[in-house]
Structures are given as C-alpha cells and as structure tokens.
Amino acid sequence: MKEKVVIGMSGGVDSSVAAQLLKKAGYDVIGVTMQIWQDEDRFTQETEGGCCGLSAVDDARRVAQALEIPYYVMNFKKEFKANVMDYFVNEYLQGRTPNPCIACNRYVKWESLLKRSLDIGADYIATGHYARVLKLENGRYTLRKSATAAKDQTYALYNLTQYQLSHTLMPVGEFTKDEIRKMALDINLRIANKPDSQEICFIPDNDYAKFIEENSGEKILPGNFVNSAGEVIGKHKGITHYTVGQRKGLNLSLGHPAFVLEIRPETNEVVIGTNDEVFSDKLYANNLNFMSIEDLEGSMEVEAKIRYSHKGAKCTIRKVDTDEVECIFEEPQRAITPGQAVVFYKDDYIVGGGTIMRK
C-alpha cells in the first residue's frame, strides 16, 4: 500500500513541483492549501493573501488538477491568529523584532497541519521548502542546508520538533531554484514563472506600526530618542516603528550616521548610537530547540545565523541555564536583534537554535 502524504500547496512553483516529485516517487499525494486569512473582503483576500490567499487557492487547485491529485482547503484561521498575528503584535509591543514565518512554520504549517493530516490517515506532510530532512546515526532528525545556498530556508525551520521532522518530506531541497522552475515548465505548470512571495503575508502594505495599533487596541505613543549615556537627543514616533540596527527614517541631525542600538518599552525610549556601537561579539538566547543533539553539554564551536539574510559567523556556544545559551562570536556581528532567531550549524546541519534575548 502506498504511503500517503499531504502537501501544503501555495500555488507557487516550489510546492507545485514538490507535489509532482512526490507523485513520481510513488506516494499517494493529497494537496492542501491552508486558509489563514481572517475576515477581509474578497478583493483583499484575492490580492493580498500571500502564500495562502484566494489567488493561491485558485493556482493550487489548477496545479492539483493538472497533477491529478485530490485537493482540499483547510481552515487554520484561529491557529494563525493566535500563534502568528497575536505573537507578532505582542513582540513589537515588548520592543522585540519577531519572525512570524518561523512561528507560522512551527505552530501552523507543522503542528496544526500535521495533526490534521495524521488524523485523516496520512503518514507524512510535505512542503516546498529549500531544506533537507535527515536522520543521523545517533537516531535524531535534523535539517541540512539545501543544494542551493542562496535559497536555503533551514533558518526559518530550526524549531521543528523531532516528531514533526520524522513525519516531514521536503523534496525540493535537493535542487536549485532554476532546476525547479525548469521542472515546472517541463510538466507544463502555468505557475512556472510565478514570482516568489516576499512580504509578510498578513501586512501586504508593510505598515507594521499601523497594523500593530489596529490589532492591539493600544495607542502607540511617541517618546524620546536617547544616546548611550541616557541623554535625550530627539523624539521618536513610537517604538513599533523601529528595530535594532535601523538607520533610515530616524530624522535625527547629529552630525554623524545614527543607528538604533536598543528599544526600551518600559520607558518608551529608543537608544541611538554610532555604527561601531551596533556591533557586538556576544548574545544570549532562550526558547531553545536542539535538533542534531538532544542537549548541549559543555561548549561547542558552531556557525551561527542571527537573521535570515545573515551569511553565518563562527562562534562558541555553551548553556548558562536550563533554557539559555551564551554565544560568543570570533568577530563582532552587526545588529544582534532581540526577538529574532539565532540558529546554530555544524557542517551544513542544524545543531539547534533559539530566540535572541539580549546581547
């Protein structure tokens, strides 16, 4: 009997080719698009729903028909709002910079979709992510970087659990984006040249501050810009407008380039400094999740990524508490940002990761 796999389909190139690769490999494939949009009007849903909007549903349904696989839309509105949108708003109000895609992957695309898929008799879920699931000799599952470094998405998947990984397939991780687009053309998928989605799907106009104010019910108040010595040097528009390392949009005339060093929600202050002050050689992270190892004992030399676009840097990690890691870099890193993920790698494999608390 064929093994059954539910594939999350966005109507994009990657998940569409992933579905085709799985069918070719002999799996019984079921296509699913997750309905996560809230109560917007139909026009907004169609034009601004990102990877799970109505246009995604139409594209995914057409692809499923072309591949001759069953296709369904599953409603995850409640899970998405609680685990992604509310988390996003709360983190910004606390002066941190969240990563909603990581939260969506962990709690919606995996936890919720996996449970529902297993409930209907599936053995696995699959996605079009550029990553590779691997079972190591020690019996643990981890993720290996994709065949094409430029498209690698392992950073956004570091907090998947062992159980989730054991039920996950990621067939496109072995290929480059160009190879995937060619496969889409070869099987005559109309979406072969569809552009990759970029912005945060639930804030299509990229106005984070407006979204946070509307969804928190809180008025975001202006406050003071201060320097490292605590001296007031100007007025800011509200802490939700800023992130660590930011230079643009500060509207400060200090005679030198100014950067955000820290956000202090308790005093409603944004700390400003020089470019040199944005660099740090140390960070602390919590909410840890280990993949290739069960736990960190002693210290370990790894490569760490502190944001999605970061190329990675050598560092030494050690635990300083049950759920806290200290990470010391060989060279200072720019804009270590509380709320963002830090992900640790060894030889292209994820060791683990966590949420940056402070530097």
N, C-alpha and C positions, 0 to 999 in steps of 0.2 A: 504494500500500500504506500502511495506517495506521501511524503511529509508535506504538511500544509504550512504555508507561510502567508501572513498578512503584511502587505507592503503599504507603508504610508506614501500616498501619491499627492504631489502638489501641482501636477500638470506641467512641471518643469522637465528639463532634459534628463537630469540625473536620476530622479526617481522613476521616470518612464523607462529609461534604459535598464535600470536595476530590475524592474519588473520583467522585462524581456529576458535578461540574463538568467533570472531565477527560473523562468518558464523553460528556457533552453536547457537548464541544468537538471530538469526533471521534477521540480517542485510543483505542488498544487497551489497556485498563486491566487490570492484574493486582494484586489485593490481597495484601499480605503482612503478617503480624504477626511481629515478631522475638521469639523465645523467648530471654530473657536470665536468667530465674530460675534459681537454682542447684539445690541438691538438697533443697529444702524438701518437707515433706509436702503432699499435695494441698490440704488445707484452707488452709494458709498461702499456697500458690500462688494459690488462688481469691480469697482475701480481701485479700491484701496485695501482690499483684504489680504494683500501679500500672498504668502505661500498657501493660505487656507481660505482665500476669498471665493466669491461665486465664480469668477473667471477661472480660478484654479480648478473648481469642481467641473466646469464645462470641459476644460482641457483634459483633465484626468479621466473623465468619463469617455471622451473620444479615444484617448490612448488605450484605455481598458477594452473598448470595443474592437480597436484595431488588433490588439493582442489576444482577443477572445478570452478574456478572464472576467470573472464576476467583479462587480464594483459597488461599493456602498459609501454613504456619507454617515459618519458617526458624530454625534453631538458631544463636544467637550467644553461647552461654554463655561459651565460652572468651575471646572477644574482650571481652565485657563485664567479666568478672572482671579481666582483665589491664589494660584501659585505663580502667576506671571505678572498680571497687571497690578494687583494689590502690593505684591512684593516690590515691583519697580517703583511705585509711588512711595512706599514706606522707606525704602533705602535712600532715595533722594532727600526725603524729609529729615533723615538722620545724618545727612552730609556725606553719604557714600555714593559711589557710582556703580550701579548694578549691571549685571549682564543678563538680560531677560531671555536670550536664546539658550543659555545654559540651564536656566530654571525650566524653560519650556521643554528642553530635551529630557531632563531628568524626571520631571513630575507629570508632564502631559504626554509627550511622544513616547516615553518609555513606560512609566508607572501606570498611567491610565490606559493607554492603547494596548500595552502588553497584557494587562489583566483582562481587558475585554476580548482580546484576541484568543487568549488561552481558554477563556470561558466558552468561545464558540468552536473549540476543538483544534486550534492552530498549535503548531509546535514551535514556531518562531515568528518574530516580527522582523521586518527588513526596512531599510531606508536607503536613500541615495546619497548618504554622507561619504565624503572622501576620507575614509579611515579603514583600518583592517582589524577585525576581531581575531584574537589569537589565544590559544590555550597553551600555557607554558609547561615546562617539565615538572614544575612544582605543583601542577594541578590548577593553578589560578588563571583566570582570564584577564587579558589586558588588551589595550589598543595599540596598534603600530601605526606610525605615520603613513599617509597614503603614498602611492607611487610617484605622485607629483607634489613636491613640497609647496609649490605656490598655492595649491588648492586644499592643502591639508586642513581637516576640520576636527582633529582629535582634541584640540584645546577646549572646544565647546562641549566635549563629551566626557570629560575627566571624572565626573561624579556619578557615572553609571555604576550600579552595584554588580557584584559577581553573578547574582541570579539573573539580572537583566541581560548581562553580556552573554550568559550561557544560552539565552533564547534569542540572540540577535544575529542577523546576517547583514553584511554591508558589501555587496558585490562590486560596487564601482571603485572601491579603494585601490584595486589593482591596476587601474587605468589612468591615463592622463585625461584632462578635460577635452582635448582635441580628439582623442580616441573615442570618448563617449559621444561627442557631437557627430562624429563620423558614423558610429553605430546607429544613432537616431536617424540619420539620413538614409543609411542602408536599409533600415526597416520602414522607411517612408513615414516617420512620425512628423506630423506637421509642426511640432514644437521644437524641432532640431535647432533652430536659431533663436529661440526664445531667450531673452537676457536673464541673467541671474538676478534674484531679488536681493536688494541691498539694505534698505532702511528697516527700522523696527516696524514690524507689520501693523501694530495697533496705533502707531503715531505716524501716519504717512506724510504729514506736513513737517515732521521733525521738530515741532514746537513742544519740547518736553515740559517746559515751565507751565505753559497753558494747560496741557494735559494733566499735570500733577495737581494744579489748582482746582481744575474741574472735578477731578476724581477723588480728591482728598477732603473737599469741603473746607479746606483751610485757605485763608488769605496768606499768600507768601509775601512777607514784609521786607522792605528794604533794610539795609543795615550798613555797618562800617567795613571798609577795607582797612586792614591794619598791617603794619610791617612786622618783621620777626621780633622786634623789641616791644610790640604792642601799641605802637603809636598810630593814631588814626590818620590815614592818608587819602581818604576819599569815601564815597558812598557806593554801595552795590545795589543791584536791582532785586535781590532775593537769592538765597543760597542755591535754589534749584537751577539757576542759570549757569552754574559753574562746575568745573571738575578740575582735579589736580593736574598741573602742567599746562593749563589753558593760558593762552596769550591774547588771542583775539577777543574783541568785544569788551575789554575791561574799561576802556575810556579813561585811562589814567595818564597824566603827563608827569613822569618822574625823571625825565632826562636820560633814562636807560630802559631797555626792554623789561617789562614786568610779567611775572608768571604767578599763577595760583599755586601756593605751597600746601595749603590746608584749609578745610572748611569746618567751622565750629558752630554746629546748630544750637548748642546750649547758650551761646552769647550772640548768635546771629552775626558772626564775623567771618570774613574771608581773608585769610592771611596771604600777603603778597610778598614776593622776593625776587631775587635775581636768577638767571639761568643756572648758575653754579649751585644755588640752594635747592633747585628742583631735583638734583641728583642725590642718591643715597645708595649705600652698599649693603643695606640690611632691611629685612622685612619680617613681620610676624603674621602667621596665617592660622585660622581655625576652621571649623566645619570640615575637618579633614576626611578625605576618601582615598584609601590606598587600593591600587589595582594589582600590580605585579608582585607586591609583597603584602603579607597580612597586616604588618605593622612595622614602624620604623624603630629599629633598635640601634643605639649608638648614633654615629654620624654617617652620612653618605654623600659622596660627590655626585652631583647630577647637573643637568642643564634645565634651567627654569624659564618659562614664558610668563610674563606678567600682564600681557594683554594679547588679544587675538592676532594683532599685526606685529607683535614683538618677535624678533628672529631667534630669541633664546640666548641665555648667558650662563656661563659656568658658575656654580655656587656649591656650598656645603650646607646640608640641612641636618637638623637634629631636633628632637622633641624637647620642649621645655615644660610641657604639661600634658595631661591626658589627651586634650584636643587642641594642642597648639604647637606649631613648628616655628623654629627660628631658621631663617635662610640668609646666609652671608655670601655675597657675591664677590668674585675675584676683582671685578671692576664696578664702580658705581653705575647705577641704572637710572634712567630718566623717568620721572613722574610715576613713582610707585603709588598706586591709587587704591585707597580703602574701598572695599566693595567689589573690586574686580577679582577674578580668579588668578591664582598662581598655579601653574601646572609643571610637575617635575618629570623629566625624561631621562632615560638611560638607554643609549644605543637605539634611538627611534621608538622606544616603547614607553608608555606612560607608567611611571612608578606610582604616582598619586597626585593629589593637589588639594587646594583649599581656598578659602576666601581671605584676601588680604585684610588684616585688621589695622595695622599701623606700620610705619617704617622706623 
